[in-house]
Amino acid sequence: MIFRTFYALSVLVLPTAIQGAQPSAPPPTQAPLRDLPWGQLNFLHTTDTHGWHAGHLQDADWGDYISFAERLRERADKEGVDLLLIDTGDRIEGNGLYDASDPKGLYTSDIFKEQKIDVICVGNHELYRQNASENEFLTTVPNYKGNYLASNVDIFDPKSGDRVPLAPRFKKFTTKNQGIRVLAFGFIFDFTGNANNTVVQSVRDTIKEKWFQEAIRDRDVDLFLVSGHVPLRSEEFNSIFKAIREVQWDTPIQFFGGHTHVRDYSKYDSKAFALESGRYMETIGFMSITGLATGGKRNDPISDALKDSIAPLATPKFARRYIDNNLFSYYHHTSLNGTSFPTSRGRNVSAMISLARKALNLDTRFGCAPLDLWTNRAPYPSKNSIFTWLQDFVFPEMIHDADREGKPTLALTNTGALRFDIFEGAFTIDTTYSVSPFTNGFRYIADVPFNVAKKLLLVLNNEPPGLGSAAHTLRAMPPVSSEHLAVYQENHHFKASLAGDSLYQAVLGDEYPDLSPGYTTVDDAGADGDDTVHSPIKFYKVPTFIESRIGLISTASKRQKSPDTIQNAEDPEVVDLVYIEFVQEQILLALKFLGADYGEEDTDLYMEGVTLTTLIGKWVRENWNGEC
């Protein structure tokens, strides 16, 4: 089945009596809610939080999530069922709470570790840089000793220099209340952009290893649990599924994925399902399985309501729910309120987050954004596209190196360099890191023939062989699969289609009038996965790369002239080719594809010490100053 998942901000900010945990949090709006489908074995899942542990200020924060998990554990223990917490990586890079400190992550490791997580694995963002992977090895892995799994990642121990597993390859455990015997793994997709102090083995090679083949042949297992920073509908997860099924044809398998920043639920067979739970602390995934065998000792008591429902079934029942990360959802699913819901541990963590934000001055204003700028919620190009803003305003005014004064310039960046939207109103230090958290600077190649340079954008966006493999990393990642973006019609209605190749979202109808926009997910189990009932929202495809031509024709003239006039303007013979250093490999490959043989030795620093983050902050201070 083709899957479709659609996103908006998890809440609409309007006055109500409820208050968020962070002092600067405006209140969310209540909406119709679906209950959690509790079962014999239950899960809470986070992925791709990217430092958003303060929430989105209008949402719940990591401390509230800790309270939520503790309250659900209390219920599980009372009813004699089990609850496990899963996290599938990319916990860093993407928010000021992580990126604004020196060293990065100064506060977030202590904040994150307060949540008790049963199975946790690594993401690609933990592996891009040596200091991040070493922090993972020396801090996060010990914080979750025995629960952190790295089935296909090694690291060179910074103390001994030896190549060792980042964490244990797998673990076997028995659940507390039901005695369900679980065999768990922790994978990452076939990532190749890691720093050279780590080694990522392909999933295909890993599942041939002796240890893996021996592990999956264990007959004393009631459930295989495969966590991974891996898309659900990927060759990697499919390979793992097939490998297990070859030797255990009927043992249930639960996959938890990540990386693509979407809500999704996939059926592999009648006893194997997979869940992915969005991005940026917007979503908490809930999963339940009922009818599993209980090969380990089961403790009494079991609630009368569940005695019959948890008996082993020939085909266990799997169910999912995507929870909007806000206090209304938390209160509803715990049947508690603002007084009874928070736990002391949760309150303490919320206080830690608040203190960290103050220490980092994250609410300090750089300026006031006069309009909303979207990564995927506005067409490109358009006045509300963040990429149009970057290419037409920021780059032309800020891309300048004194040593290359007067040189015509063609500047390129991947759209994935901008991670989040800009909202009308205060633009703070925190905003700069949310929009562009990376430390990559700029590089350039001098005096590239313009007749070559001007073709680069087309080549990069068409992704010829040898370039396309990295497109998912380079492109701005919408909270929907790029293959399944909604097509929004002029009449603001969507074609109702749950099958075939339609890219339209199903109409919710008139059952719930006056809904706030938000996630309206359709997955392999249908259209009832979201806990909060929302109206749909539109998204647009964006290119993988954008460019700015600087000094070829003035920005003001460019805005006034037609495309034909610009095309016929006199072209320079050569230009300085400037780009974000993260995409240097793709730039050099594209140049070779065009017959221009440049290498790393032909590149040099441009605007030394300037990153896209600092460049955007400087532009905002100079152009959007004033009160909101």
N, C-alpha and C positions, 0 to 999 in steps of 0.2 A: 504493500500500500504506500502511495506517496504521502509523506508527512508534511504537515503545514503547522507552523507555530508563529503567533503574532504577538507583538510586544508594545507596551507603552509604559510610561512611568507607573509604578505600582499603585500609586494613590494620586488623587487630585486634591490639591491643597485648598481647603475651605474651613471656615470656623466650625468647631465642634468642641465638645467637652473634654475629649481625650487629649493627652499630652504625650509626646515622645520622650525618650530617655535623655537625649542630648539637649542642653539648654537652648540651642538655636533652632530646635526642631519645630516647624509649624505642624499643626494637627492634620491627620489624614481624614478622608471622608469615608463614612460607612457605606458598604455595598452588600448586596445579597451574597451569602456564603454557602458553600457546600461543605458538609461534614467530612472528617477524615475517615477513610475506610479501614478501621482497625482490624488486625488479624492476629494470627498466632505469633509471627515474627514481623516486627515493624522496623522501619528505618527512617532516619532523617538524613538528608544528603545536601551538602554544599559543594560548589565547584566554582572556579574562576572568580573568586571574590576580589582579587587584585587590590588588596589594601582597603576596600570599602567597609572596614569593620565598624565605622561610625554610622553605617547605613547611608541613606541619602538625605539625612537630616530630617526629612519628613517621614522616614521609615524607622523601624526598630533597628537597634545597634547590636553589636556582638554580645553585649551584656544581656540584652533582652532575649537573644537567641539562647544564651546559657540558661536563663530562667525558664524559657519555653521547654528546653530539653529536660531540665530537672523536673518540671511539672509532668511532662509526658512519661518520664521514667517512674515517677510516683504512681501514675495510673497503671503503667505496665506491671509494676510489682504488685499492686493491689489486685489486679485481675489475673495474675499468674502468667502473663505473656512476656515477650521480650522486646526490647528496643535497642537498636544499634545505631551509632552515628558514623557516617562516612564522609570523607572529604577527598576530592580527586584533583587537587593541585591548582597551580596558578594562584597562589595566595598573595603574591607580591606584584608590585609595579602597576600603578594605575590610580593612585590616590595620594594626597598629601600626607596622610597619616603614616604611610610607609615611605614615600619618596622624598619628603621635605626634610627628613632628619639626616644627620651626619654622625655616624654612618647610617645608610639607609636601613630602615627596619629597626631603629633603635628602640622604639616602643612596641612595635606590633608583635614581636615574638612573645613577649610577656603577656600581651593581651590575648593573643590567639590561644596560647597553651592552657588558658583557664577553662576552655571547653574540653570536656572529656570525649575524645573521638576514638572509636573502636578500630577503624581501618582508615589509613591515610596514605596517600602516595604523592609522588612528585609531578609537577607540571613543567612545561618547557620554559616558563619564565624563571623558575628556580635554577635553570641550567644555562641561561644565556651567558652569564658572567661568572668568573671564578669566585669572586667574593660571595656571590649569592649562593652558589652550590656548596661552598665551604661552610657558610652559615647554616645551611640546611643540614649538612652532615654533622656539624659540631653542636648545633643548638636544637633544631626542630626534631631531628631523629631521636636524640636522647630524651627530649620532652615527651615523646610518644613511644618510648622504648617498648618494643614488642608489638606495637600496633602500626608503626610505619613500615610499609613494604615497598621494595624496589626490585621487581622481578627481572627487569632488563636494563638496569642502570648501575654502572660502577663509577667510582671516584678514586683519584689518586690521593691517598691519605695525606693531608697537609703536614702531618707530623713525621710520618715514616717514609712517605713517598711511594708506598706500595699501592698497587691497584687492588681495591677491595669493593665489595658491594656497598652501594650507598646505604642500604638497609637490608634486613632479611628478605629473602626471595619470596617467602610465603609463610603462612602460619595456619595452624589448626587449633580450633578452640571449641568449647561447648558453651552454649548460651546459658545464662544464669537461671532462668525460671523453667523453660521448656526442655532443656537438655538437648537442643538441636546441635548436631555436630557439623561445624562449618569449616571448610577449607578455603582460605582467602589468598588472593594474589593482588599485586599492585603494579600495573604496567604504565608505560607511556607510549604514545604512537611512535612511529619510526622517524624520530626527530634527528635532524642533522645539523642544526644551528647551535649546538651546545659548545661551551668553551672547551679548550683542549685538556682541561683537568678532569673531565668526565667522559665516559664512554656509554653511548646508548646502543645496545644491541638490538637488531631488528626483531620484531615479534616472531617473524617466521623462523629465524634461527633459534630464538629463545625456546620456543615450544618443542624443539628437537633435543634440547639439553636433557641429560640423564635425570637431573633432579626434578625437572618438570614432568617428564614421562612417568617417573616413579610416583610423584605426588598425585597425579590425576588417576592413578590406578588404585589408590586407597579405597577399599570397599566400605570402610567404616566412616562414611561421609553422608550426611543428610542433605547438604546444600553446598554447591560451589559458589563462592562469592568472588567475582572478578571486578575489582576496582581499577580504574585506569583513567589517565588523562588522554582519552581516546574518543573520537566521535563514535556514536552508536552504530552508524551505518557505514562502517569502515572495513577495509580488508583485514586490519589488525584484529578487531574483535571477532570478525567472521572466522579467522584462522584459529583463534583460541576456542571458539565455540565448536568448530569442527574437530579440533584435537581432542577435546573432552568427550564429545559425542562418539568418537571412534572407540573409546574404551569404556565409557559410562553412558549408555544409550538412553537411560531414563532418569538419572539423578537430576533434580532441579538445579538450575543455574540462574543466579541473579547478577547482572552486570550493572555497574555504575560508571558513567562516562563523563566526558568534559571536553573542553577546548573550543568547541564551536559556538559557545555562548547562547545556546538555545534551550528552550524547553522541548523535550522530546521523550517519547516512550516507544520502544521497538520490540516487536515479537519475533523471536528467532524460531521457536517451536512452541508447542503447548506447555512445555515446562521450562522455558528459558526466555527471560525478558530483560530489558535494559532501560535504565532511566538516566536522563541528563537534566540538570536543574538550573539552567540559565547562567547568569553572570552577575557580578558586581553587587552581591548581597541583595538582589531584587527578589530572589526566589529561594525558598527552602523546599527541597523535594521531600515528599513523604511516600513511602512504599510499604506495602504489606504483602505477606504470603501466609496462606492458611492451608493446612492439610499436609504439612511436612512430617516426615518421620522424626521420632525423638529417640535416637539411639543412645544418647547419654541419659543419665539419671534425671528424671523430672521431679521438681519439687512441688509439693502441695502448699497452700491450697490453690485451686483454679476456680475462678468465678463460675457460678452456675450457668450464666449466659453463654460461656465459651466452652463448657465441657464437651458438648456434642460437636461444636463447629470446628474444633481443632484436631479432631481425629484424623489420622493419615488418610489422604485421598489418592485415588489412582492418578488424578490430575489435580495438583494443588491450584488454589485460586490466587491469582496475582492481581493487585490493585495499586493505583497510583493517585497522587494528588500533588499539584503544584501550588505551594502556599505563597501568597503575596507577603513579603516580609514587612508587615506592619503590626501595630499593637491590636488593631481590631481583629485581625486574623488570629493572633496569639490568644487574645481573651476568649474569642469564640471557641477555639479548639481545646481550651483548657477549662472552659466554663467558669472562668475567674474574672476579676476586674482589676482596676488600677491599684487597689489596695492589697488584694490577696495574691495577685499574679507574681510580682517580683520576688526573687529569692535574694538572700544576702550576697551570695556569690555573684549573681547577675548585677545587682546594684553596684557592687564594688568594681566590677569590670566597666560598667558604664561610667563610673567616676574616673577610672584610669584613662578611658578614652577622652573624656572631657579635659582632664589635666594635660594629656599629651597634645591635644589640639591647641590648647592655650599656650603650651610651651613652644610649639612650632608656629604660633601666630597665624594659624590657617585661615582665620576669619578676617585678616588684614586685607583691606581693599586695594586693588590696583586701579580700579575704575568701575564704570557702570555700563554694562552692555545695553545698547539701545534696542536690541531685537533678539529673538531666538535664532540660533544657528544650529542646524541639525546635521548629523552625519548621514543618516538614512531616511529621515522623515521629511525631507525636502528634495525635490529633483535637483540633479546637477546637470548643467549650471543653473543657479537661481540665486536671488538675493538672500534667501534663507538657508543656503547650503554653506556649511562651514568650509568646504573645499573651495568654493567660489571666493569666499572671503579671504582665505589664505592666499590663493593665487593672484587675486586682483588687487588686494590691499596690503596684506602683511608682507609677502615676499618682495613686491616691487619697491616698497619703502624701506625694508630692513636688510635685504641681501646686498651687502656692500662690504668690500675689503679694501682698505686704504692702499694696499700694495698693488691692487688691480684697478686703480682709479680710471674711470672712463672706458673700461672694456665692456662691450656688449655681452650680456650674460643670459644664459638659458638655465633656469633653476628647476630641478625635479625633486619630487618627493613621492613616496608611496602614501596612499590614503590611510593605510594602517598606522601611520605615525600619529594620527589624531584619533583618540580612543573614545571620546565622549562629546556630548553636545554642550553648547553654551546657552544658558537661559537668560532672558532679559532680566536685568537687575544687577546686583552686586557681582563683580568679577574679582575674586579673592586669590590669595596665594594658593588655596586649596584648588580653585578652579583651574589654575595653570597646570597643576599636576594631573588633575582629572582629564584634562584635554590632551596633554602631551607629557607623559611621565618619564620619557626615556632620556638617557644621558648622552645619546649620540650627537656628535658635532657635525660640521659640514666639511666636505672635501670638494676638490675641483680638479678638472683637467684643463690646462690652458690651451687656448688657440685651437679648438676643435673646429674643423670645417663646418660651416653652418648647414651646408646641404646634407651633411651626415647627422648633425645634432638635431635638426628639425624633424627627422624621421624617428627619433628614439621613442617618443611618446606612443606612436602607433605600434611600434614593435613591442614595447613593454606591455601595453594593454592587450595586445593580441596573443601574448604568451606563446611564442613559437617553441618547438621542442628544445629542451635544455633550460628554458626559463620558467615554464608554467608550473613546475613542481613546487615552487615556493609561493605561489599566488595566494594561498589561504593565509599565509603569514603576513604578506605585504599589503593586502587589501583591507580597507576598513571593514570590520566584522559587524554586520547588523545582528540584532537579536533574533533574526530568522535566517534560515539557510538561504544563501544567495540564489540557489536554484528554485526556491519556493517563496520569493518575495511576493507580497500582495500586489495586484494590479487594481488601482483604485479608479473607478469610473467617475465621469462627470456628475452623474446623478447620485453619487455617494452610496450606491448599493453594490453589494458583492454577489456574484453568481454563487448559488448554493451548489457546491460539488464536493463530494467526499471521496471521489474516485477519479481515475484517469489522470491526465496531465494538466488539469486546470490549476492555475496559480491563484485562484480566487478564494477568499475566505468565506466560509459559510455564514449566512445571515442568521443572527440570533432571534430575529422576529420581534414581536411586541410583548413578549412575556414579561420583560423587565424594562419599562420605560425609564428614561432619564438616567441611563448608566454612565459612569465615568469611563473614559477610554482606558484600555489596558490589555493584558494578555488574553487572547481568545484562542486557545491552543486546540488544534485537531491533530491527533496522533494515531497510532495503530489501535488504540482502544476506543477511539471516538472523540467526542467534543465536550466531554464533561470532566476533564482532568484538572482544570483550574479551580482553586478553592473559591476565588472571587469572580462573580459574574460581571464582565465588562462589555462595553461596546468596542468594536474593532478599530484599528488604526492602520494607516497606510505607510508603506515603506517603498523606497526606490533603490534601484541598483546604482552603484557608483563605480567609476573606473578604478583600476589598481594603482595607476599613477596619474598625477597632474603636473602641469608645468607652468612656469611664468617666464615670459620673455622680457628682459629688463635692459633698457638702454637701446633697444631696437626701435621702439616707438613708445612714446610716453603713455603712462597709465591713463591720464586724462584723455588723450587723443584716442586711445584704444576704446574707451567707453563710448566715445562719440561717433566713431567711424563704423561703417558696416564691415562685416567679415571680408567682403570682396576688396574693399579699400585697403584693409590691413594686409591681406594676402599680396596685394600688388605693391606694397611699400618696398622701398629699396632694402635688400637684404645685405647684411655684413658678410665678409668672406669667412671670418672665424668668430667664435664666441668662447667665452669661459663657460664650461659645463660644470655647474654647481649642483650638489646633491647631498642628501642626508647620508652619512657614512654607512648606515645600516644596509643600504641598498647598493653598495659599491660593486659587489659581485654581479648583481643583475645588470648594472650599468655597463660594466666591462664586457659581459657576455653579449649584451645587445649591440654594443659597438662592434664586436667581432662579427656578429651576425650581419651587420651592415658593411663589413669589409674593412673596418678601421681597427687596426691591431694595436690597442692600448693595453698596458699592464699596470699593475699596482705601482710600479716605479714611476709611472707618468702622472700619478696623483699627488696632491699636496693638501695640507690643511687650508681651510678657508675660514676667515673670521675666527681665529684661534680663541678658544675659551667660550664660544657662543654655542648653545644648544637650541633646538627648536623650542624647548620650554622657556628658556630665558629670552629668546627672540620674541615669542608671543607676549610674554609679560611686559617687555619693554614697549612693544607696539601699543598694548592696551593702556599703559601709563601715559603714553604720549597722545593717544587719540580718543580714549574714552574716559578721560579724567572728569571729575565732578561727582556730585551727589546723586544717588538714585531716588 
